[in-house]
């Protein structure tokens, strides 16, 4: 499976924030990613968190679960 990282800049309560998520590269609707981090203080922080998570995903043999699926499994 090919994964992609998406990093988005937005304004929240008058300050700059960054959001990162990891999703399937073929998924056209990014509404249910495998992982996300919201409220990052910088683009670098969002990218670093996503890279750390990608490295962790690479080390696991478990099937990837989307956010909605992992909430059902909990």
LINFEN-V144530 format. One record per helix or strand of 2 or more residues. SS is the DSSP state (helix for helix, strand for strand). FROM is the first residue (numbers start at 1). TO is the last residue. If there is no record, write none. Layout:
BEGIN
SS_FROM_TO / SS_FROM_TO
END
This chain:
BEGIN
strand_3_12 / strand_15_24 / strand_35_40 / helix_43_59 / helix_67_73
END
